[in-house]
Amino acid sequence: MREILESAVACAPVRTSNFPPPFAIPYTRVVLEPLTNQLTQGGALSDEQIQAAVGHLAEEEVALESKADFLTALARKGESAGEIAAFARELRDRSIRPPLDPATRAREILDVCGTGGDRLNTFNISTTVSLVAAAAGVTVAKHGNRAVTSQAGSADVLEALGVRIDLGPEEAVCWLRDHHFAFFFAPKYHPAFRHIAPARKLCAERGQRTIFNFLGPLLNPARPSAQLIGVPRAELCEPIARVLQSLGVRRGMVVSGRVPSCASRGSGSKAGASNGAAFLDELSTLGESFVVEFYQERGFAASVLSPEQFPLQPALLLDLGGSDRDTNARIVRRIIQGEERGPKRDAVLLNAAAALFVADKAKSLLGGWDLAAEVIDRGQAAAKLAEIVSASR
């Protein structure tokens, strides 16, 4: 079998093979098996094969085990930037698009989320940051789901806070226009997820992450123009950023924050470590963070961010710990209301600084830090949460 390797980010390697085109493949229980075998042998998937694979993953009649085996084989091979981009394009094409009006679309629309998969059991930092950014006047289209690899996902925590997570497309558009915040619940906007979610859950129960850890932030149906994404390994920053850029995002930052072994004491984390460190899918207040960012069509920069640049309090990973949805909701509320003044607040301020910078609301990270602190301390964040809770009733 001959392979044609291409370096273009938006395209997966092209392969000539006897694999039939997707329109010629009937939905059976054994269709994914050839692809699974190909992946097990280290072979990459072509765009055509990915189109076929998504069709079968989304089909109810295909066996759950076959789907889980395919996702496991793909993860163990290691997803290329081209494969991630091809999966994202195919799933985006299948999503339900909210009918954004021109005035809302003309704004900088932001999404902030981590891919999950770091298994460090922190509270919902990105969700808190989203509320702070909305309070600062940024239009935030928060895309998320219930927990898969954590105890509480963004949907779980927002629901516990009293925020509606089941907005339909027209309602979500109104929320973005009137409240500068709307939650896009992934299963509601991605019908294909209905029959993919059980396979992803099965993989999670086996301790196996899947490509959907990467895809979630790339599938926002509102098509945000600005995104801050956290990934659980530093080497993922560049490929995910390039995928984000290839999908048309104008302003993007992908980050991974180091947790030195000395900061992990007593955390009970099961996360994998490399050279004595684990990595958060957020900017880290505990160690340096790896950052890849772009703010124009072709601009692209990689850097390392030191926590020493910010007025951080000494902290351990345990200080950022979360738990179930109700516990995490209480943590979020205390931060938003200005009652929490410790390391959890610092983590939110640091990541909110990046979010506000990416959304072009602040001219620097330090400026973003100050703006986020001001939004909380002046009660604007608490008022924004109360506003969207009231609109949820």
C-alpha positions as CSV (number, residue, x, y, z in Angstrom):
1,M,0.0,0.0,0.0
2,R,1.5,3.3,-1.1
3,E,1.4,6.4,1.1
4,I,1.7,10.0,-0.1
5,L,2.9,12.1,2.8
6,E,1.8,15.7,2.9
7,S,2.9,18.3,5.4
8,A,-0.1,20.6,5.0
9,V,-1.8,21.0,8.4
10,A,-5.4,20.8,7.1
11,C,-4.9,17.6,5.2
12,A,-4.3,14.1,6.6
13,P,-1.9,11.9,4.7
14,V,-3.4,10.5,1.5
15,R,-3.4,6.8,1.0
16,T,-4.2,4.7,-2.0
17,S,-5.8,1.5,-1.0
18,N,-8.6,-0.9,-1.7
19,F,-10.7,0.8,1.0
20,P,-14.0,1.7,-0.8
21,P,-15.3,5.3,-0.8
22,P,-17.7,6.2,2.1
23,F,-20.8,6.3,-0.1
24,A,-20.2,2.6,-1.1
25,I,-19.9,1.3,2.5
26,P,-23.1,-0.1,4.1
27,Y,-23.5,0.4,7.8
28,T,-22.5,-2.9,9.3
29,R,-20.8,-4.0,12.5
30,V,-17.5,-4.8,10.8
31,V,-16.8,-1.7,8.7
32,L,-14.6,-0.1,11.3
33,E,-12.4,-3.2,11.7
34,P,-10.2,-2.6,8.7
35,L,-9.5,1.0,9.8
36,T,-8.8,-0.2,13.3
37,N,-6.3,-2.8,12.0
38,Q,-4.7,-0.1,9.8
39,L,-4.3,2.2,12.8
40,T,-2.9,-0.7,14.9
41,Q,-0.2,-1.1,12.3
42,G,0.7,2.6,12.5
43,G,-1.1,3.7,9.3
44,A,-2.6,7.1,9.1
45,L,-6.1,7.8,7.9
46,S,-7.0,9.7,4.8
47,D,-9.7,12.4,4.7
48,E,-11.9,9.9,2.8
49,Q,-11.4,7.2,5.5
50,I,-12.2,9.7,8.2
51,Q,-15.4,10.7,6.5
52,A,-16.4,7.1,6.4
53,A,-15.3,6.5,10.1
54,V,-17.4,9.5,11.4
55,G,-20.4,8.2,9.5
56,H,-20.1,4.8,11.2
57,L,-19.3,6.2,14.6
58,A,-22.5,8.2,14.4
59,E,-24.6,5.1,13.3
60,E,-26.6,3.3,16.0
61,E,-26.3,-0.1,14.3
62,V,-22.5,-0.2,14.6
63,A,-21.4,-2.2,17.6
64,L,-20.2,-0.2,20.7
65,E,-17.1,-2.3,21.0
66,S,-16.1,-1.7,17.4
67,K,-16.4,2.1,17.9
68,A,-14.4,1.9,21.2
69,D,-11.7,-0.3,19.6
70,F,-11.4,2.2,16.7
71,L,-11.1,5.2,19.0
72,T,-8.6,3.4,21.1
73,A,-6.4,2.4,18.2
74,L,-6.4,5.9,16.8
75,A,-5.4,7.3,20.2
76,R,-2.6,4.8,20.7
77,K,-1.2,5.5,17.2
78,G,-1.3,9.2,18.0
79,E,-3.6,11.5,16.1
80,S,-1.9,13.8,13.6
81,A,-2.9,17.4,13.2
82,G,-4.3,16.5,9.8
83,E,-6.4,13.7,11.2
84,I,-7.7,16.0,14.0
85,A,-8.6,18.7,11.5
86,A,-10.4,16.3,9.2
87,F,-12.4,14.9,12.0
88,A,-13.3,18.4,13.2
89,R,-14.4,19.5,9.7
90,E,-16.6,16.4,9.2
91,L,-18.3,16.8,12.6
92,R,-18.7,20.6,12.2
93,D,-20.5,19.9,8.9
94,R,-22.9,17.7,10.8
95,S,-23.6,20.2,13.6
96,I,-26.6,22.4,14.1
97,R,-25.6,26.1,13.4
98,P,-27.2,28.8,15.4
99,P,-28.5,31.6,13.2
100,L,-26.3,34.4,14.5
101,D,-27.4,37.9,13.4
102,P,-24.8,40.1,11.6
103,A,-24.3,42.4,14.6
104,T,-23.5,39.5,17.0
105,R,-21.3,37.8,14.4
106,A,-19.3,41.1,13.9
107,R,-18.3,40.9,17.6
108,E,-15.2,39.0,18.8
109,I,-16.9,35.8,20.0
110,L,-14.8,33.8,22.5
111,D,-14.8,30.3,23.8
112,V,-12.6,29.1,26.7
113,C,-12.1,25.4,27.5
114,G,-9.7,22.7,28.3
115,T,-9.6,19.5,26.4
116,G,-9.7,17.4,29.6
117,G,-7.6,14.4,30.1
118,D,-5.1,15.8,32.5
119,R,-6.7,13.8,35.4
120,L,-5.5,16.4,37.9
121,N,-8.9,16.8,39.5
122,T,-8.9,20.6,39.5
123,F,-12.1,22.7,39.8
124,N,-13.7,24.1,36.7
125,I,-11.3,26.9,35.9
126,S,-12.3,27.5,32.3
127,T,-16.0,27.7,33.2
128,T,-15.3,30.3,35.8
129,V,-13.1,32.2,33.4
130,S,-15.9,32.2,30.8
131,L,-18.2,34.0,33.3
132,V,-15.5,36.5,34.2
133,A,-14.9,37.3,30.5
134,A,-18.6,37.7,29.9
135,A,-18.8,40.1,32.8
136,A,-15.9,42.1,31.2
137,G,-18.1,42.6,28.1
138,V,-16.8,39.8,25.9
139,T,-19.4,37.8,24.0
140,V,-18.8,34.2,25.2
141,A,-20.1,31.2,23.4
142,K,-19.3,28.4,25.9
143,H,-19.3,25.0,24.3
144,G,-19.2,22.0,26.6
145,N,-20.6,18.8,27.9
146,R,-21.2,16.8,31.1
147,A,-18.2,15.1,32.7
148,V,-16.4,12.3,30.8
149,T,-12.9,12.3,32.2
150,S,-13.5,14.5,35.2
151,Q,-16.0,14.5,38.1
152,A,-17.8,17.6,36.9
153,G,-18.0,19.0,33.4
154,S,-18.9,22.5,32.4
155,A,-22.5,21.6,31.8
156,D,-22.7,19.9,35.3
157,V,-21.3,23.0,37.1
158,L,-23.3,25.6,35.2
159,E,-26.5,23.6,35.8
160,A,-25.7,23.4,39.5
161,L,-25.2,27.2,39.5
162,G,-28.7,27.6,38.0
163,V,-27.7,28.4,34.4
164,R,-29.7,26.9,31.6
165,I,-27.6,24.4,29.6
166,D,-30.3,23.3,27.1
167,L,-30.7,26.5,25.0
168,G,-31.9,25.9,21.4
169,P,-30.2,27.7,18.5
170,E,-32.6,30.7,18.4
171,E,-32.5,31.1,22.2
172,A,-28.7,30.9,22.3
173,V,-28.5,33.6,19.7
174,C,-30.7,35.8,21.9
175,W,-28.6,35.1,24.9
176,L,-25.4,36.0,23.1
177,R,-27.0,39.3,21.9
178,D,-28.6,40.3,25.2
179,H,-26.4,38.7,27.9
180,H,-23.0,38.2,26.1
181,F,-23.1,34.6,27.3
182,A,-24.7,31.4,26.1
183,F,-23.9,27.7,26.7
184,F,-23.9,25.4,23.8
185,F,-24.6,21.9,25.1
186,A,-22.6,19.6,22.8
187,P,-25.2,16.8,22.5
188,K,-27.9,19.3,21.5
189,Y,-25.9,20.7,18.7
190,H,-24.2,17.6,17.5
191,P,-26.7,14.9,16.8
192,A,-23.9,12.6,15.8
193,F,-22.7,12.5,19.4
194,R,-25.8,10.6,20.4
195,H,-24.3,7.3,19.3
196,I,-20.7,8.3,19.8
197,A,-20.9,9.2,23.5
198,P,-21.4,5.6,24.7
199,A,-18.2,4.6,23.0
200,R,-16.3,7.5,24.4
201,K,-17.7,6.7,27.9
202,L,-16.5,3.1,27.5
203,C,-13.0,4.3,26.6
204,A,-13.0,6.6,29.6
205,E,-14.0,3.7,31.9
206,R,-11.0,1.8,30.5
207,G,-8.7,4.8,31.3
208,Q,-8.3,5.6,27.6
209,R,-8.7,9.1,26.3
210,T,-9.9,9.6,22.7
211,I,-9.7,12.0,19.9
212,F,-12.8,13.6,21.3
213,N,-10.8,15.1,24.1
214,F,-9.1,17.2,21.4
215,L,-12.2,17.7,19.2
216,G,-14.6,19.2,21.8
217,P,-13.1,22.7,21.7
218,L,-12.9,22.6,17.9
219,L,-16.5,21.9,17.4
220,N,-18.2,24.9,18.8
221,P,-21.4,25.4,16.6
222,A,-21.2,29.2,17.1
223,R,-17.9,29.2,15.2
224,P,-16.1,31.6,17.7
225,S,-13.6,34.0,16.3
226,A,-11.3,33.8,19.3
227,Q,-10.4,30.7,21.4
228,L,-8.3,29.8,24.4
229,I,-7.8,26.1,24.6
230,G,-5.9,24.1,27.3
231,V,-4.3,20.7,26.5
232,P,-2.8,18.2,28.9
233,R,0.6,17.8,27.2
234,A,2.9,20.5,26.0
235,E,3.6,18.8,22.7
236,L,0.0,19.1,21.8
237,C,0.0,23.0,21.8
238,E,1.4,23.5,18.3
239,P,-0.7,20.9,16.4
240,I,-3.9,21.9,18.1
241,A,-3.2,25.6,17.4
242,R,-2.5,24.9,13.8
243,V,-5.8,22.9,13.5
244,L,-7.6,25.9,15.2
245,Q,-6.0,28.3,12.7
246,S,-6.9,26.0,9.7
247,L,-10.6,26.1,10.9
248,G,-10.8,29.8,10.5
249,V,-10.3,31.1,14.1
250,R,-8.8,34.6,13.9
251,R,-7.3,34.8,17.4
252,G,-6.1,31.7,19.2
253,M,-4.0,30.5,22.1
254,V,-3.3,26.9,23.1
255,V,-1.7,26.3,26.5
256,S,-0.4,23.6,28.7
257,G,0.7,24.4,32.3
258,R,3.4,22.5,34.1
259,V,2.9,21.1,37.6
260,P,6.3,20.4,39.1
261,S,6.6,17.3,41.2
262,C,7.2,19.5,44.3
263,A,3.8,21.1,43.7
264,S,2.0,17.8,43.4
265,R,2.5,16.6,47.0
266,G,-0.6,15.1,48.5
267,S,-2.7,15.7,45.4
268,G,-3.6,12.1,45.0
269,S,-3.6,12.7,41.2
270,K,-3.4,9.7,38.9
271,A,-2.0,11.8,36.1
272,G,1.0,10.7,34.1
273,A,4.2,12.5,34.7
274,S,7.1,13.4,32.5
275,N,10.5,14.4,34.0
276,G,8.9,14.7,37.4
277,A,6.0,17.0,36.2
278,A,2.4,16.7,35.2
279,F,0.5,19.2,33.0
280,L,-2.7,21.1,33.4
281,D,-5.0,21.8,30.5
282,E,-4.9,25.4,31.7
283,L,-2.2,28.1,32.3
284,S,-0.4,27.0,35.5
285,T,0.1,29.1,38.6
286,L,2.4,26.3,39.8
287,G,5.1,26.3,37.1
288,E,5.8,27.5,33.6
289,S,3.3,27.2,30.9
290,F,3.8,26.4,27.2
291,V,2.0,28.7,24.9
292,V,1.3,28.7,21.1
293,E,-0.7,31.7,19.8
294,F,-1.7,33.5,16.6
295,Y,-3.5,36.7,16.0
296,Q,-3.6,36.9,12.2
297,E,-4.0,34.5,9.4
298,R,-0.4,33.5,9.1
299,G,1.1,34.7,12.4
300,F,2.2,32.0,14.7
301,A,4.4,32.1,17.9
302,A,5.5,29.7,20.6
303,S,6.7,30.7,24.0
304,V,7.1,29.8,27.7
305,L,5.2,31.8,30.2
306,S,6.7,32.1,33.7
307,P,4.3,32.4,36.7
308,E,6.9,34.8,38.3
309,Q,5.5,37.5,36.0
310,F,2.3,37.6,38.0
311,P,1.5,38.4,41.7
312,L,0.7,34.8,42.6
313,Q,0.4,33.3,46.1
314,P,2.4,30.1,46.9
315,A,0.3,27.1,46.1
316,L,0.2,23.4,45.6
317,L,-1.9,21.3,43.2
318,L,-4.1,20.4,46.1
319,D,-5.1,24.1,46.5
320,L,-6.7,23.9,43.0
321,G,-8.6,20.8,43.7
322,G,-12.3,20.2,42.9
323,S,-14.8,17.5,43.5
324,D,-18.4,16.9,42.4
325,R,-20.7,19.3,40.6
326,D,-22.1,20.9,43.7
327,T,-18.8,21.4,45.4
328,N,-17.3,22.9,42.2
329,A,-20.3,25.2,41.9
330,R,-19.7,26.5,45.4
331,I,-16.1,27.1,44.5
332,V,-17.1,29.0,41.3
333,R,-19.6,31.1,43.2
334,R,-17.2,32.0,45.9
335,I,-14.6,33.2,43.3
336,I,-17.2,35.1,41.3
337,Q,-18.5,36.8,44.4
338,G,-15.0,37.8,45.5
339,E,-15.1,35.7,48.6
340,E,-12.3,33.3,47.6
341,R,-9.0,35.2,47.7
342,G,-6.5,32.3,47.6
343,P,-4.8,30.2,44.9
344,K,-8.1,29.3,43.2
345,R,-8.7,32.9,42.5
346,D,-5.2,33.3,41.2
347,A,-5.7,30.4,38.7
348,V,-8.9,32.1,37.4
349,L,-7.2,35.5,37.1
350,L,-4.2,34.1,35.2
351,N,-6.4,32.2,32.7
352,A,-8.9,35.1,32.5
353,A,-6.0,37.4,31.7
354,A,-5.2,35.1,28.7
355,A,-8.9,34.9,27.7
356,L,-9.3,38.7,27.7
357,F,-6.1,39.1,25.8
358,V,-7.2,36.6,23.1
359,A,-10.6,38.3,22.9
360,D,-8.8,41.6,22.3
361,K,-10.3,43.1,25.5
362,A,-6.9,43.6,27.1
363,K,-3.6,44.7,25.5
364,S,-1.4,42.5,27.6
365,L,-1.6,39.5,30.0
366,L,-0.9,41.8,33.0
367,G,-3.6,44.1,31.7
368,G,-6.0,41.2,31.5
369,W,-5.1,40.1,35.0
370,D,-6.0,43.6,36.3
371,L,-9.2,43.7,34.4
372,A,-10.3,40.3,35.6
373,A,-9.6,41.3,39.2
374,E,-11.5,44.5,38.8
375,V,-14.5,42.7,37.2
376,I,-14.7,40.4,40.3
377,D,-13.9,43.0,43.0
378,R,-16.4,45.5,41.6
379,G,-19.2,42.9,41.6
380,Q,-19.6,42.8,37.9
381,A,-18.9,39.0,37.7
382,A,-21.5,38.3,40.4
383,A,-24.0,40.5,38.7
384,K,-23.4,38.7,35.4
385,L,-23.9,35.3,37.0
386,A,-27.1,36.6,38.7
387,E,-28.3,38.0,35.3
388,I,-27.9,34.7,33.4
389,V,-29.4,32.7,36.3
390,S,-32.4,35.0,36.3
391,A,-32.7,34.6,32.5
392,S,-32.6,30.8,33.0
393,R,-35.8,30.8,35.1
